[in-house]
Amino acid sequence: MRVVIGGVASRHALSVDGLDDIELALETLFREEPVEGNDLTLTVSVVGETFKVALGGLCSQLVRQTLSGTEGSDFRRDALSDVLRMLMDSLVDGYRTEDGPTPGSFSVEMEKRIT
């Protein structure tokens, strides 16, 4: 993961701090995934002045609800959800969740401006 992101980042002048932010955001998402779960996919692209990363195959519904803002009546807001949202808001310029190809799976798409 680090090699792929680092290679794309170096070709598109993403700063070291920007690269560190994206890697920390990804590691935060990984941390909440079960050891045994879906296969994860990583997509990296650059569109204009925006570095985009999508991590697919995630299955932690707490992460999904926290990042998508779909906090239903059964959502248990706790310190983890507060920290997760605070970290993502401070590390990347934008993020969103998308449904995945299998039931219960989803992806998180993140953007970081190249400046």
C-alpha positions as CSV (number, residue, x, y, z in Angstrom):
1,M,0.0,0.0,0.0
2,R,2.7,2.5,1.0
3,V,4.8,1.7,-2.1
4,V,1.8,2.3,-4.5
5,I,0.6,5.5,-2.8
6,G,4.2,6.8,-2.5
7,G,5.0,6.1,-6.1
8,V,1.9,8.0,-7.4
9,A,2.4,10.8,-4.9
10,S,6.0,11.3,-6.0
11,R,5.0,11.6,-9.6
12,H,2.4,14.2,-8.9
13,A,4.3,16.4,-6.3
14,L,2.1,15.5,-3.3
15,S,4.0,16.8,-0.3
16,V,5.5,14.4,2.3
17,D,3.0,15.8,4.9
18,G,0.1,15.1,2.5
19,L,1.3,11.6,1.9
20,D,1.6,11.0,5.6
21,D,-1.9,12.3,6.1
22,I,-3.3,9.8,3.5
23,E,-1.4,6.9,4.9
24,L,-2.6,7.7,8.5
25,A,-6.2,7.9,7.2
26,L,-5.9,4.5,5.6
27,E,-4.3,3.0,8.6
28,T,-7.1,4.3,10.8
29,L,-9.7,2.6,8.5
30,F,-7.7,-0.6,8.5
31,R,-7.6,-0.6,12.3
32,E,-11.3,-0.9,12.5
33,E,-11.6,-3.9,10.2
34,P,-11.8,-7.5,11.4
35,V,-8.8,-9.7,10.8
36,E,-11.0,-12.1,8.9
37,G,-13.1,-10.2,6.4
38,N,-13.5,-9.0,2.9
39,D,-10.7,-8.6,0.4
40,L,-9.7,-5.0,0.4
41,T,-9.0,-3.0,-2.7
42,L,-7.0,0.2,-3.1
43,T,-7.4,2.6,-6.0
44,V,-5.2,5.7,-6.4
45,S,-5.7,8.4,-8.9
46,V,-4.9,12.1,-9.6
47,V,-7.5,14.3,-11.1
48,G,-6.3,17.9,-11.7
49,E,-4.8,19.1,-8.4
50,T,-6.6,16.4,-6.3
51,F,-5.0,13.1,-5.1
52,K,-7.8,10.5,-4.7
53,V,-7.7,7.3,-2.8
54,A,-10.5,4.7,-2.5
55,L,-10.3,1.8,-0.1
56,G,-12.9,-0.8,-0.9
57,G,-14.1,-4.0,0.7
58,L,-14.5,-2.5,4.1
59,C,-17.2,-4.0,6.4
60,S,-17.1,-2.2,9.8
61,Q,-20.6,-0.7,10.0
62,L,-19.6,1.6,12.8
63,V,-17.0,3.2,10.5
64,R,-19.6,3.4,7.7
65,Q,-22.3,5.0,9.8
66,T,-19.8,7.4,11.4
67,L,-18.3,8.6,8.0
68,S,-21.5,8.6,6.0
69,G,-23.5,10.5,8.6
70,T,-26.3,7.8,8.6
71,E,-26.5,7.6,12.4
72,G,-29.8,5.8,12.9
73,S,-31.5,5.1,16.1
74,D,-29.4,2.0,16.7
75,F,-26.1,3.9,16.3
76,R,-24.1,4.0,19.5
77,R,-22.1,7.2,19.4
78,D,-19.0,6.7,21.4
79,A,-15.4,8.0,21.7
80,L,-14.3,5.8,18.7
81,S,-16.8,7.5,16.4
82,D,-15.9,10.9,17.6
83,V,-12.1,10.3,17.2
84,L,-12.6,8.6,13.8
85,R,-14.5,11.6,12.4
86,M,-12.1,14.1,13.9
87,L,-9.1,12.3,12.4
88,M,-10.6,11.9,8.9
89,D,-11.7,15.6,8.9
90,S,-8.2,16.7,9.9
91,L,-6.2,14.4,7.6
92,V,-8.0,14.6,4.2
93,D,-9.9,17.4,2.4
94,G,-13.0,15.3,1.8
95,Y,-14.3,11.7,2.0
96,R,-17.4,9.8,1.3
97,T,-18.7,6.2,1.5
98,E,-20.0,4.1,-1.3
99,D,-21.9,0.8,-1.3
100,G,-19.6,-2.2,-2.1
101,P,-20.3,-5.1,-4.5
102,T,-21.2,-7.5,-1.7
103,P,-23.9,-7.0,1.0
104,G,-22.5,-5.1,3.9
105,S,-19.4,-4.0,2.2
106,F,-18.5,-0.4,1.3
107,S,-15.6,1.8,0.2
108,V,-14.3,5.1,1.5
109,E,-13.1,7.6,-1.1
110,M,-10.8,10.3,0.1
111,E,-9.4,13.4,-1.5
112,K,-6.3,15.5,-0.7
113,R,-5.4,18.6,-2.6
114,I,-1.9,18.7,-4.1
115,T,-0.5,22.0,-3.1
